[in-house]
Each structure stands twice: as C-alpha cells, then as structure tokens.
C-alpha cells in the first residue's frame, strides 16, 4: 500500500489484475481529473467539470445488479444516510446502458446524491481515458477517485473486478480532504 500526499493509504497494485497495457495510467493524486460528458441514467448529459464546486466521488464499476456492485452502493447509501458523505456528489460510471443504470438506481433506492453515467458508447471510452478499462471482459475495474471542489484527484483506489472497495476508506479520504460529517438523519419515531 502506498500513501497519498493527504496521508490516506492507497493500494499499490490491483490484486494482480491490471487494465489493458495500452491504456494511460490512472490520474494520480494532485492531477486534474480528465473531463468527460456521458449520458446519465435518465438520458441527460452529465459533464464532470460541471460538478465542480463540491467534492465528487467518481466510482467506476463493472456492472449494475452484480452482487459486489450492489453491495458497494448499498454501503455507500448507508454512509450517506448517517452523514458520512455530506456534500459529496457520487457519480457511478459503468459500461452498462443508461436504461440499465436507471433501473439499478431506482431498484436499489439510491439517494439523489448518487448519479450514474453510461460509458456504453463508444464502449468504455472514459474508462480507457482513466486507465481502468479491463479489456478482457469489456468493463471498468473497480476504481474510485475522490475529487476536490476544483476537480483535482485527492485520493484513489483501483481494485480488480471481484475485489470490493471498503466504504471506510472513502470516509477516511473525505475527512482528510476536510469534509466534516453531518449529523445523521433523525430516526423515524416509534409508533
């Protein structure tokens, strides 16, 4: 594990699984995240640079509805509900079509702070630009990039397709970025 300039640990390798060798390296901590425009889960364009002004958690994932992806987004939803992801725009990117991402978001009852972007066509173009496209299977690796309000990468992790990311690492990276937790949502009153 390597340590980013902000002190947050970052795995040095991708568990023996790497993206295609002809791809650029993923953006490093301290670099401006490559801009892109993709179609969101509702068919609307979403441009990464338009999200500046707030931290963005850019989450590349292999497939909607797969057990690991579903579990990861369920955990992120729990963290959002307890206030750990306050003020953070989550943007999930996969090569699934926008319609599948809409069904995934609605079926999993994900919060409005979590949008999805389809890297379906040209297939995997943004994943390739980020150096995380896994060509043998045609989908992105499990890669996450925490961007500050100016779009600069402040933390990242890249895992293989079958290796889940821990949400506590996201929370630690946000604290290192200076994003304080908010008070948890009040519990529903007992009947």
N, C-alpha and C positions, 0 to 999 in steps of 0.2 A: 504494500500500500504506500502510495506517495502522499505527501501533504501539500495541499494547495496553499498559496500565499495567505489565505484567510485562516489557516490552521485546521481546516476540515480535511479529514482523510479521504483520499480518492484511490480506488483500486488501480494498481499499475498495469494490470493485464486484464484481459477479458475472458478469464477462465478457459484459456486455450482456444476460444472461438474468436476469430477476427473477421472484420469486414473484408471485402474484396481488396486485394493488394493494389489495385489501380486507383483506389479512392484517396482523396486527400485525408490527412489526419483530422480527427475531430477538432473543433475550435478549442483552443487552450484557454485556461483561466487567464483573464486580463485582455482577451481579444474581443472585438466587437462580433456579436453573433451574426452569421450571414443572414441577410434579409430574404424573405420569400413571401409570395402570395399563393395561397391554396384555397380550395373551396371548403367551407366549414360544413358541419353536419346538416345544415339547413340549405345548402347550396349557395351561400353568400360568400364573397371573397373575404378572407382574413389575411391581413398583412402583418407580419411580425413587428415591423418598425412602428406601425400604428398603435401598438400596445405599450409603447414607451410612456414613462411617467409613473409606472408601477412595476414591481418585480414580476417577472414571468417565469414560470416553471414549465419548460419545454420538455415534453415527455414522449419520446419515440417508443413505440411498442409494436410487437409483431402482428397481433390480430385481436379485433374485438371479439368478445364472447369466449376467448380461450380461458381456461381456469386460472392461469397465473395472471394474465392481464386483468381479468375481472377482480381477482383478489387484491391486486395492487390498487386499482381505482376504488374499490370498497374501503381499503385502508386510508387512501387519501381523503375520501369523503368523511371518514371518521375524524381525521385530523382537522379538516375544515370545520366540522361541527363543533369540535372542542376549542376552536380558535387558533390552532397552531399555524394555519395557513392564511392568517389575516392579511387582507390587502394584496394577495397574490393571485395573478391570473394564471390558471393552469391551461396549457394548450397541449393536448394529446395529438400526436401525429402517427398515422399508420398508412399502409398502402391499401387499406380497405376503401371501398366506395363510400361516398358521403352518406348514402342512404343507410348502409350498414352501421355507420358511426352514429347516425341519428337514432336508430333502433337501440343501439348499445347504450347511449346516453339516457334515453327515455326508459328503457327496460331496467337499468341499474339505478334509476332515480338519482343521477349525479347532480351536484349543485350547479347553479348558473355560473359560478366562477370557473367551471371546467368546460372548456370548449374543445372541439375536435376539428382536425384539419386532415383532409384526404390527400395523400401523396400517391393517389391511384394512377393519374396520367399527367404527364409522362411518368410511367411507372417508376416510383422510387427516386425521382429526380432530387428532391430536397434531402432525403435520407442519404443519397450519394454525396451531395454537397457537404453534408455534415460528417461524412466519413463513417457512417454507421449502417450502410445497406449491406445485408447479408445475402449476396448474390446466389449462393447455392439453394436457398429457399425462397428468394424473391420478396423478402420483407426486412424491415429495420431490426437491428439488435435492440435490446432494452437499454436505451441511453437516455439520460436526463441531463439537462443543462439549466442551471439557475442563473437567470439574467437579472442584473440590477435595473433600476429605472431608466438607465441610459442605454440598455441593450448590450451591456458588457457581460461576458461569461464570468461568474464569480465562483461557480462550483459545477462539477460534472461527475458523472459516473457512467460507465459503459459495461453492461453485463451481457452474457450470452443469452440466447433465446430461452433457455429453460431455467435461468437464474433470476429469481425475483429481486427487486430492489427493496430495501428496508425503508419505511417511511420515517423512521427516527433520524436517518441521515439527512433527509430533506429538512426536517425541523431544525437539526443542528446547523445546517448550512444557512437557513433563514436567520437563526439567532446570530450567527457570525456576520451576516450581512446587516444586522441591526434592525431586523423586522421583529418587533415585540409581539408576543402572543396577545390576543384579545381575550376578554372574559368569555368563558364558554356560554353557549346559548342556554337560556334557562330551561330546566326540565319541565315537561308537561305536569301540571298539577294532578295529584292523585284524585280519582273520582270520589 
